[in-house]
Amino acid sequence: MEKKFRNTIAVDETVVKMHGLRAYVWSAVDVVSGEILAIYASWSRNILIAMKFLRTVLDRCLNKPLIVVDRRLCNSNSNNQKPNHSDKNPRRRITWLTGS
């Protein structure tokens, strides 16, 4: 995939259960063009995997795009509690890790 200038990237993580096991599927899409930038699946979920995935996505950009993530990704915890939706904005903007 060639590097392009990108304005906004949407990132999401989903849990998929297969044969009683959990797999975590990460995806990133260019919001303007709808182009799928990356898909990654793993058996575990931690900050190292998230950072590696984001680095892969950003390696496909010539600039520093705005990264928009689903709020559940930011507020999830190990106790499986519902996220706090006190904020009216359903999405959270993340702009860190945008350097090459």
FENTAGI-V687555 format. One record per pair of residues at least 24 apart in sequence whose ideal C-beta (glycine too) atoms are under 10 Angstrom apart, sorted by sequence separation. I is the first residue (numbers start at 1). GAP is how many residues later the second one is. D is the distance in Angstrom with one decimal. If there is no record, write none. Layout:
# FENTAGI-V687555
I_GAP_D + I_GAP_D
This chain:
# FENTAGI-V687555
6_24_5.3 + 7_24_7.1 + 8_24_6.6 + 10_24_10.0 + 26_24_7.5 + 37_24_8.2 + 68_24_7.8 + 69_24_8.1 + 6_25_8.4 + 7_25_5.3 + 16_25_8.0 + 24_25_7.6 + 28_25_7.5 + 35_25_9.2 + 67_25_10.0 + 68_25_5.8 + 69_25_5.4 + 4_26_7.9 + 6_26_7.3 + 7_26_9.3 + 9_26_9.8 + 11_26_9.0 + 24_26_9.6 + 26_26_9.5 + 27_26_9.2 + 28_26_8.0 + 67_26_7.6 + 68_26_7.4 + 5_27_9.9 + 6_27_8.0 + 10_27_9.6 + 11_27_8.9 + 13_27_9.4 + 14_27_9.7 + 26_27_4.8 + 30_27_9.6 + 66_27_6.2 + 67_27_4.9 + 68_27_9.8 + 9_28_6.5 + 26_28_8.9 + 28_28_8.3 + 29_28_9.7 + 37_28_9.8 + 45_28_9.9 + 66_28_8.4 + 67_28_6.7 + 4_29_8.3 + 6_29_8.7 + 9_29_9.5 + 13_29_9.8 + 24_29_9.9 + 28_29_4.4 + 66_29_6.3 + 67_29_8.3 + 15_30_8.2 + 26_30_9.3 + 27_30_9.6 + 28_30_9.3 + 30_30_9.0 + 65_30_9.1 + 67_30_7.7 + 4_31_8.3 + 6_31_8.0 + 26_31_9.0 + 30_31_8.9 + 45_31_8.6 + 64_31_7.8 + 67_31_6.9 + 13_32_7.3 + 28_32_8.6 + 66_32_8.2 + 4_33_9.5 + 32_33_9.5 + 64_33_9.5 + 65_33_7.0 + 1_34_8.4 + 31_34_8.9 + 64_34_3.9 + 1_35_9.3 + 30_35_8.1 + 31_35_8.7 + 63_35_8.6 + 64_35_6.6 + 1_36_7.3 + 13_36_9.4 + 64_36_8.1 + 1_37_8.7 + 13_37_7.8 + 31_37_7.1 + 61_37_8.4 + 63_37_9.2 + 62_38_8.7 + 11_39_8.9 + 28_39_8.3 + 29_39_9.9 + 58_39_6.8 + 61_39_8.1 + 13_40_8.6 + 54_40_8.9 + 57_40_9.4 + 58_40_6.5 + 28_41_9.8 + 58_41_8.1 + 59_41_7.5 + 11_42_7.9 + 54_42_9.0 + 55_42_7.2 + 58_42_6.8 + 11_43_7.2 + 54_43_5.2 + 54_44_8.9 + 9_45_9.2 + 51_45_10.0 + 55_45_9.5 + 11_46_7.0 + 51_46_6.8 + 26_47_9.4 + 50_47_9.4 + 9_48_6.3 + 9_49_8.4 + 6_51_9.3 + 9_51_9.2 + 6_52_9.4 + 9_52_7.6 + 6_54_8.0 + 7_54_10.0 + 3_55_9.9 + 6_55_4.9 + 3_56_7.7 + 4_56_7.5 + 5_56_7.3 + 6_56_7.9 + 7_56_8.5 + 9_56_5.0 + 10_56_9.7 + 11_56_5.9 + 12_56_9.5 + 13_56_8.4 + 14_56_9.3 + 3_57_5.9 + 4_57_6.9 + 5_57_5.1 + 6_57_6.7 + 8_57_6.0 + 9_57_7.2 + 10_57_8.1 + 11_57_7.2 + 12_57_7.3 + 13_57_7.6 + 1_58_9.4 + 2_58_8.0 + 3_58_6.3 + 4_58_6.2 + 5_58_5.0 + 6_58_9.3 + 7_58_6.0 + 8_58_4.8 + 9_58_5.2 + 10_58_5.0 + 11_58_5.0 + 12_58_5.2 + 14_58_9.8 + 1_59_5.5 + 3_59_4.9 + 4_59_8.8 + 6_59_4.2 + 7_59_6.9 + 8_59_7.8 + 9_59_7.0 + 10_59_7.7 + 11_59_7.8 + 13_59_8.2 + 14_59_9.9 + 2_60_9.4 + 3_60_9.3 + 5_60_8.2 + 6_60_8.9 + 8_60_6.0 + 9_60_9.4 + 10_60_8.2 + 12_60_8.9 + 13_60_5.4 + 4_61_9.8 + 6_61_9.8 + 12_61_7.1 + 15_61_9.8 + 11_62_7.4 + 13_63_8.6 + 10_81_8.6 + 11_83_8.1 + 8_85_9.2 + 9_85_10.0 + 9_89_9.6 + 3_97_9.6
